Amino acid sequence: MKPRVSIIVPAYNEGDALKPFLDRIFEAVTLPAEVLVVYDTPDDTTAEPAVRYAEREPRLRPMLNSYGRGPANAIRFGVDNAQADVVVVTMADGSDDPMQIDQLARLVERGVAVAAASRYMRGGQQVGGPWLKGRVSRLAGVSLNLLGRVGTHDATNSFKAYSRPFLQRAHIESDAGFEMGIEMVAKARRMGLPVAEVPTIWLDRTQGASNFKVKAWIPRYLHWYVHALGPRGKRDGSKAG
């Protein structure tokens, strides 16, 4: 049976923490789904537990990324290998709420290009995490929604569902960090396509260290922030402004 949703998980040295994460995913998701756990190298500590888990769970597809290192390349690799028309990106650190994957996927099936899990709309919350990172993210998300009417208060959150035809049409340009989330919100807004959001509660990871590089990636987020404020009507969505 073709899956209705492809869940892409860029992972880096998650080790034994991967199993409880996958347990929560498969317990929560009721739609026909596949889960693509994408890692960069064969010796990544994610690989062995992913392969072992897949031996008893046919919906799991461990995948070695061949596009180059880093989360952006892992996500692009997952998108290009997804079988469903709806793609959800979620993090392997367990910060996202897997109970919302069905809800986000169904919003895309109803016709939105991007469905965002929002920490900063009414009913959403961020629990834990670095104070400065949280403040910058909130300021960016809330101000972009106010100024650009982009359809979500949390454009920077990576936990989103996408129409795969939209991703193919818009073309993913992000090549370093997790900025694909704001890139696709910006492109959907410029293309005049609908973006929707649902409130989410984000919990800081309890095991391992974050792979988010604030100083290195802020310029990339700023690029797409400015892009989102440009004129509508760039129908290809890829190289505008």
N, C-alpha and C positions, 0 to 999 in steps of 0.2 A: 504494500500500500504506500502510495506517495505521501510523504509527510505534509501536513498543513503548515508547519512552522519548523524552520531550521534555526537552532539555538547555537550561536557561535561564541566560544569561550577561548579568548587568547590567554594562554597560561605560561608562566615562567617559574620553574623550580617550585611547584606547589607541593611535591612530595606526597606524604600520607594525608595531608589536609584535603587532597582531591576527593577522596572517597566520601566523607560526610557531605561535601559540597554536592557531589553527584547524587547522593541519596536524596537530598532535599529537592534537587531539580526533578528527578523522576517521580518523587512522591507528589510534587505540586502540580506538574503539567498533566493535563487531561487530554489535550488535543493530540492527534497523531503527530509525533515529533521525531526529529533527529537532533542529537547533540554533537557538535563538532568541537572537540577539544584540540586546539592548535598550538603546537610548541615548535620552537625554532631549531633545536638540535636533538640528535638521538640520545645524547647523554643528559638531557634535561631531566630533572627528577620527576617531572610530570609524566614522562613517557611510560615508565614501567607500570605505575598504578593505573594509568588510563588503559593500557593494553590489557592488563589483568581484569579490570572492571568490564571491558568490552566482551570478554569471553562469556560472560553471563548476561549481558545486557545488549541486545542487538541494535537498540536505538542509539548507542554510543559509537561515534566514529573518531578514534584517535588519529590525528593527522600531523605529519611533519611538514611544516611550512617551507616552501621552496622559493618564496618571494624575497627573502632577506630577513634579517633579524628585526625585532621590535614589534610592539603591539599593532601598529598601523598595518604593517605587512601581514601579520597573522590574521587580522580581521579581513583584509582584502582577499587573502587566500581562502578563508572560510566562505566568504560571500561567493567567490567564483566556483566553489565546490558544493554549494548548498543545492539541495534538491527541491525545496519548497519555494513558493512564491512570496512567503513572508519570512523575513529574517529578523531574529532578535539577537542583539549583542548584550552579553552580560559578563561580569567579571568573576574570575575564579576565586576571589578572596572571600566570597560569601557576603559582601556588603549589600548586594541587591536582594530584593524580596522575590523569590521564584514563584510565589503565589500569584504574582501579577503578570506572568508571561502570557497566560491564556488571554487575559484581558487586553493586553497590548496587541497581541496578534489579531484578536477579533476586531479591534479598531481599524487595523490595516485592511483586513478583509472587507470591512464596511466602506473603505474608500479613501482613508487618509494615506498620505505618502509617508509620514513619520508619526509614530505614537511614542510620546516621551513619558518616562516615569519622572515625576517632578518632586524634588525636595522642597521647593520654594513656593509652591502654590498653597492655598488653604488646605489643611489636612496633611500636608507633607512635613517631613522633619529630617534633619541630619543629626545623628547621634555620634559624637566622638570625631576623631580626625583632627589634623592640625588646624589651629584657630585661623591662621592667616590664609591658608588655602581655602577654608570654608567661607571666609568673609569675601575674598576675591571672587570665588565662584558665585556666591549669592548676588553680589553687586553686578557681575556680568550678566547673569541670567535675568534678574528682575529688570535691570535697566534696558536690556535688549528687547524684552517683551514690551516694555513701556514705549520705547522709541521706535521699534521696528514692527510691532504687532506680529511677532513671528509664530504665535500659536502656543508657546510654552514659556513658563517662567524659569525653565532649567535647561537651556540649550546645551550647556557644557556636560551634562550627565551622559555617561556612556551607555546607560541602561535604556535602550530604545528598541522599538520595532520598526522595521522598514518594509516598504514594498520593494521586492527585488527588481522588478522592472524599472521602478524609479531609480534605484541605485545604478542599474546598468545605463540608464539614460543620462543620469546626472554625472556619472563618472567620479569615482572616489580618488581624490588627489592627495589626501593625507598620507604621509609617508614616514612619520616619526613616532608620534605619541598617540593619545586617545582623542585627538581633535576631530575625528570623523563625526562625532555627535553634533557639534556646532556647525561643521561644514555642511552637513545634510540639512539641518534646519535652515541655514542661510540659503542654500540652493533651492529648497522647496519654496521659501518665501519669495525669492527672485523669480521663480517659475510660476508663481501663483497657485501652488498646490497646497492642499490642506494639511495642517499639522495639529495634532490633538495631544492632550496630556491627562494623566491621572496622578493623584497624589501618591507619594511613596515615602516610606521610612527607611532611610539609609543608615546602616550600622557599620562603624569602622571595623576593619578586620581584626580578629582576635589572635591570629597566628601569622607568623612571617612578617615581612616588611613590604610596604607599598613600593610599587615600581613607577609611581608618578613623579616626574621630574619637573617641578614647578617652574624654576627659572629657565630651563631649556625650552619649555613648550609654550610659555605665555605668549611670545611673539606670534606663534602660529594661531593660537586662539584669537589674538587681537586681529589678525588678518581676516579671519572669517567673521568676526564681530562687525568689522567695517563693511565687509562684503554684504552682510545681511541688510545693511541700511541703504544699499544702492537701489536703483530703480527696478521695478518689476519688468518682466517681459523678456528676460534672457532665457529663451525656451530650452536651449541645450543644457544650461545650468553648469557648464564645466569650466569655461575659461573667462567667465565674465568678471570684469572690473577688478 
